[in-house]
């Protein structure tokens, strides 16, 4: 776990460790959050929480302060990532084959328990906007999930996946090649694909929702809700409220999706294994109401 963090993350900044315990009776999930400058402290926290039955995650990009939203994440990426859900591709074996046989094999592949997280280590930092465009393209090319938001958290290897509390499965590395370091220029095909998949109005990759200038047509309370998200127990209601408000203002599906991919309001969606289906169903209902 320590080698994993040292290889993928720059030495400076805070490592966010987030522990989540889902209530299988339908109640709200519990969340614990820490920010450590020492990698070993982050490792110890993740292991301790996993041993207690919590799902342990880390912030892929370092945090500049003790906060987990995009305003407190470094503005450059030294790694690109993708999340492949085995069910969406057909099986875990097919998902892994699609990664290792891709034109740009990942530097690191993590078996998350029900799919794979892939990481491509870069030889130099890249501005976040450029990195995000490439990851949009990678997700499309690999049939991956929408996980290209700046404050992204992913499972940390060496812990357990507790989604099924009766049958937890280990989170472990299956590829760890520290010599496989790539140039960002190698991702030109993914970048081109990412640009093509963006709607003309979409802010994904061009301007992250949380760092672009404030939209004049959105009231302050809506900006704040999108930026910071809603407290546990209110997330479903507030997510639907945001969708309705943006739909009424004529935002496209792609623009609304970008808000949920990059803003705090999308945390619920990003935690769900069926987040894509939940988003499409909820947005359809919101448009009907709007």
C-alpha positions as CSV (number, residue, x, y, z in Angstrom):
1,X,0.0,0.0,0.0
2,X,2.8,2.4,0.9
3,X,4.6,1.6,-2.4
4,X,1.4,2.2,-4.3
5,X,0.9,5.7,-2.8
6,X,4.6,6.6,-3.2
7,X,4.6,5.6,-6.9
8,X,1.4,7.2,-8.0
9,X,1.3,10.4,-5.8
10,X,3.7,13.4,-5.7
11,X,5.5,13.7,-2.4
12,X,3.9,16.9,-1.4
13,X,0.4,17.6,-0.2
14,X,-2.2,15.8,1.9
15,X,-3.4,12.3,1.3
16,X,-7.2,12.1,1.8
17,X,-8.3,8.8,3.4
18,X,-12.1,8.3,3.4
19,X,-13.8,5.4,5.1
20,X,-17.4,4.6,4.2
21,X,-19.7,2.1,5.9
22,X,-23.0,1.4,4.0
23,X,-26.1,0.5,5.9
24,X,-27.6,-2.6,4.4
25,X,-31.0,-1.8,5.9
26,X,-31.3,1.2,3.6
27,X,-30.2,3.8,6.1
28,X,-27.6,6.6,5.3
29,X,-24.0,5.6,4.9
30,X,-21.5,6.6,7.6
31,X,-18.4,8.6,6.5
32,X,-15.1,9.2,8.2
33,X,-12.4,11.5,6.6
34,X,-8.8,12.2,7.4
35,X,-6.0,14.2,5.7
36,X,-2.4,13.1,6.3
37,X,0.9,14.5,5.0
38,X,2.7,11.3,6.1
39,X,2.1,8.4,3.7
40,X,2.5,5.8,6.5
41,X,-0.1,7.5,8.6
42,X,-2.6,7.3,5.7
43,X,-1.8,3.7,5.2
44,X,-2.3,2.9,8.9
45,X,-5.7,4.7,9.0
46,X,-6.9,2.8,5.9
47,X,-5.9,-0.6,7.3
48,X,-7.4,0.2,10.7
49,X,-10.8,1.2,9.1
50,X,-10.8,-1.8,6.8
51,X,-10.2,-4.1,9.7
52,X,-13.3,-2.6,11.3
53,X,-15.5,-3.4,8.3
54,X,-15.3,0.0,6.6
55,X,-14.6,0.5,2.8
56,X,-11.4,2.5,2.6
57,X,-10.7,5.0,-0.2
58,X,-7.9,7.5,-1.0
59,X,-7.9,10.8,-2.9
60,X,-6.1,10.0,-6.2
61,X,-4.7,13.5,-6.4
62,X,-3.1,15.2,-3.4
63,X,-5.1,17.7,-1.5
64,X,-3.6,21.2,-0.8
65,X,-5.5,21.5,2.5
66,X,-7.6,19.5,4.9
67,X,-10.6,19.4,2.6
68,X,-11.8,16.9,-0.1
69,X,-13.5,19.1,-2.6
70,X,-12.1,20.2,-5.9
71,X,-11.0,23.7,-4.7
72,X,-8.5,21.9,-2.4
73,X,-7.0,19.5,-5.0
74,X,-3.8,20.1,-6.8
75,X,-4.2,21.7,-10.2
76,X,-2.0,19.2,-12.1
77,X,-2.2,15.4,-12.6
78,X,0.8,13.1,-12.6
79,X,-1.4,10.1,-13.2
80,X,-4.4,9.2,-15.4
81,X,-7.0,6.6,-14.2
82,X,-10.0,4.6,-15.2
83,X,-12.6,2.4,-13.5
84,X,-13.9,-0.7,-15.3
85,X,-17.0,-2.4,-13.9
86,X,-16.9,-6.1,-14.8
87,X,-20.7,-6.2,-15.2
88,X,-20.7,-3.4,-17.8
89,X,-18.1,-5.3,-19.9
90,X,-19.3,-8.8,-19.4
91,X,-16.9,-10.4,-16.9
92,X,-13.8,-9.5,-14.8
93,X,-11.7,-11.6,-17.1
94,X,-12.8,-9.6,-20.2
95,X,-12.2,-6.3,-18.3
96,X,-8.7,-7.3,-17.4
97,X,-7.9,-8.5,-20.9
98,X,-9.1,-5.2,-22.3
99,X,-6.7,-3.3,-20.1
100,X,-3.5,-5.4,-20.5
101,X,-4.0,-5.7,-24.3
102,X,-4.8,-2.0,-24.8
103,X,-2.3,0.0,-26.9
104,X,-1.2,1.8,-23.7
105,X,-1.2,-0.8,-20.9
106,X,-1.6,0.7,-17.4
107,X,1.3,1.1,-15.0
108,X,-0.9,-0.2,-12.2
109,X,-4.1,-2.3,-12.2
110,X,-6.0,-2.8,-8.9
111,X,-8.6,-5.5,-8.5
112,X,-11.3,-3.5,-6.6
113,X,-13.3,-6.6,-5.9
114,X,-15.9,-6.3,-8.6
115,X,-13.9,-4.6,-11.3
116,X,-10.6,-2.9,-12.0
117,X,-9.0,0.5,-11.4
118,X,-6.3,1.3,-14.0
119,X,-3.6,3.9,-13.5
120,X,-1.2,5.4,-16.1
121,X,1.8,7.1,-14.5
122,X,3.0,10.2,-16.4
123,X,6.6,11.4,-16.7
124,X,5.6,15.0,-16.0
125,X,2.7,16.9,-14.4
126,X,-0.2,17.8,-16.8
127,X,-2.7,20.6,-16.2
128,X,-5.9,19.1,-14.8
129,X,-8.1,20.3,-17.7
130,X,-5.9,18.4,-20.3
131,X,-5.7,15.3,-18.1
132,X,-9.5,15.2,-17.7
133,X,-10.1,15.3,-21.4
134,X,-7.8,12.3,-21.9
135,X,-9.6,10.4,-19.2
136,X,-13.0,11.1,-20.8
137,X,-11.6,9.5,-23.9
138,X,-10.0,6.6,-22.0
139,X,-13.4,5.9,-20.2
140,X,-15.2,5.7,-23.6
141,X,-12.5,3.6,-25.2
142,X,-12.4,1.1,-22.4
143,X,-16.1,1.2,-21.5
144,X,-15.2,2.6,-18.1
145,X,-17.3,4.5,-15.6
146,X,-17.5,8.3,-15.3
147,X,-14.7,8.7,-12.7
148,X,-12.8,11.6,-14.2
149,X,-13.6,14.2,-11.6
150,X,-10.8,16.1,-9.9
151,X,-11.5,15.1,-6.2
152,X,-12.0,11.4,-7.2
153,X,-11.5,8.8,-4.5
154,X,-10.8,5.2,-5.3
155,X,-10.3,2.0,-3.2
156,X,-6.9,1.5,-1.8
157,X,-5.2,-1.9,-2.3
158,X,-4.5,-3.8,0.9
159,X,-8.0,-3.3,2.2
160,X,-11.3,-5.2,1.9
161,X,-14.3,-4.4,-0.3
162,X,-17.2,-4.6,2.2
163,X,-20.1,-4.0,-0.2
164,X,-21.3,-7.5,0.5
165,X,-20.7,-7.6,4.3
166,X,-21.3,-11.4,4.4
167,X,-18.6,-12.1,1.7
168,X,-16.0,-9.3,1.7
169,X,-13.3,-9.5,-1.0
170,X,-9.7,-8.2,-1.0
171,X,-8.7,-5.1,-2.9
172,X,-5.3,-5.9,-4.4
173,X,-2.9,-4.9,-7.1
174,X,-2.6,-7.3,-10.1
175,X,-0.2,-5.2,-12.2
176,X,2.4,-3.0,-10.6
177,X,5.0,-1.9,-13.2
178,X,7.1,1.1,-12.0
179,X,9.1,1.1,-15.2
180,X,5.9,1.8,-17.3
181,X,5.9,5.6,-17.2
182,X,4.2,7.4,-20.1
183,X,4.3,10.7,-21.9
184,X,1.0,12.6,-22.0
185,X,1.6,12.9,-25.8
186,X,1.1,9.1,-25.9
187,X,-2.6,9.7,-25.1
188,X,-3.4,11.7,-28.2
189,X,-6.0,9.2,-29.4
190,X,-7.8,9.3,-26.0
191,X,-7.6,13.1,-26.0
192,X,-9.1,13.3,-29.5
193,X,-11.9,10.9,-28.4
194,X,-12.5,12.9,-25.3
195,X,-12.9,16.1,-27.2
196,X,-15.3,14.5,-29.7
197,X,-17.5,13.2,-26.9
198,X,-17.9,16.6,-25.2
199,X,-20.9,18.6,-26.2
200,X,-20.2,22.1,-27.4
201,X,-21.5,23.6,-24.1
202,X,-19.9,21.0,-21.8
203,X,-17.4,22.1,-19.3
204,X,-15.8,18.7,-18.8
205,X,-12.1,19.0,-19.6
206,X,-12.3,22.6,-20.8
207,X,-13.3,24.1,-17.5
208,X,-14.0,22.1,-14.4
209,X,-17.3,23.1,-12.8
210,X,-15.6,23.9,-9.5
211,X,-12.9,26.1,-10.9
212,X,-14.7,28.0,-13.7
213,X,-16.2,31.5,-13.2
214,X,-19.6,31.5,-11.6
215,X,-22.5,31.2,-13.9
216,X,-24.6,34.4,-13.9
217,X,-27.9,32.5,-14.3
218,X,-27.5,30.3,-11.1
219,X,-28.4,31.7,-7.7
220,X,-25.8,31.5,-4.9
221,X,-27.6,28.8,-3.0
222,X,-27.6,26.5,-6.1
223,X,-23.9,27.2,-6.7
224,X,-23.1,26.3,-3.1
225,X,-25.2,23.1,-3.2
226,X,-23.5,21.9,-6.4
227,X,-20.1,22.8,-5.1
228,X,-20.4,21.3,-1.6
229,X,-23.1,18.7,-1.9
230,X,-25.7,17.7,0.6
231,X,-25.5,16.1,4.1
232,X,-26.1,12.4,4.7
233,X,-29.8,11.7,4.7
234,X,-30.7,14.5,2.3
235,X,-28.6,13.6,-0.7
236,X,-31.3,12.0,-2.9
237,X,-33.7,14.9,-2.4
238,X,-31.1,17.5,-3.0
239,X,-29.7,15.7,-6.1
240,X,-33.1,15.7,-7.6
241,X,-33.6,19.3,-6.7
242,X,-30.4,20.3,-8.6
243,X,-31.4,18.3,-11.6
244,X,-34.8,20.0,-11.7
245,X,-33.3,23.5,-11.4
246,X,-30.7,22.9,-14.1
247,X,-33.3,21.3,-16.4
248,X,-35.6,24.3,-16.0
249,X,-32.7,26.5,-17.1
250,X,-32.2,24.6,-20.3
251,X,-29.0,22.8,-19.4
252,X,-28.1,19.8,-21.6
253,X,-27.9,16.3,-20.3
254,X,-24.1,16.5,-20.9
255,X,-23.8,19.7,-18.8
256,X,-25.8,18.3,-16.0
257,X,-23.8,15.1,-16.0
258,X,-20.6,17.2,-15.8
259,X,-22.0,18.8,-12.6
260,X,-22.5,15.4,-11.0
261,X,-19.1,14.1,-12.3
262,X,-17.1,17.0,-10.8
263,X,-19.2,18.7,-8.1
264,X,-19.8,17.7,-4.5
265,X,-23.5,17.2,-5.3
266,X,-22.5,14.1,-7.3
267,X,-20.9,12.2,-4.4
268,X,-23.9,9.9,-4.0
269,X,-23.8,9.0,-7.6
270,X,-20.0,8.4,-7.6
271,X,-20.3,6.0,-4.6
272,X,-23.0,3.9,-6.3
273,X,-22.1,0.8,-8.4
274,X,-25.2,1.6,-10.5
275,X,-24.5,5.3,-10.5
276,X,-24.9,5.7,-14.3
277,X,-28.4,4.1,-14.3
278,X,-29.4,6.1,-11.2
279,X,-28.4,9.3,-12.9
280,X,-30.3,8.6,-16.1
281,X,-33.4,7.5,-14.3
282,X,-33.3,10.5,-11.9
283,X,-32.6,13.0,-14.7
284,X,-35.5,11.7,-16.8
285,X,-37.9,12.1,-13.8
286,X,-36.5,15.6,-13.2
287,X,-37.1,16.6,-16.8
288,X,-40.6,15.4,-16.6
289,X,-41.2,17.5,-13.5
290,X,-39.4,20.5,-14.9
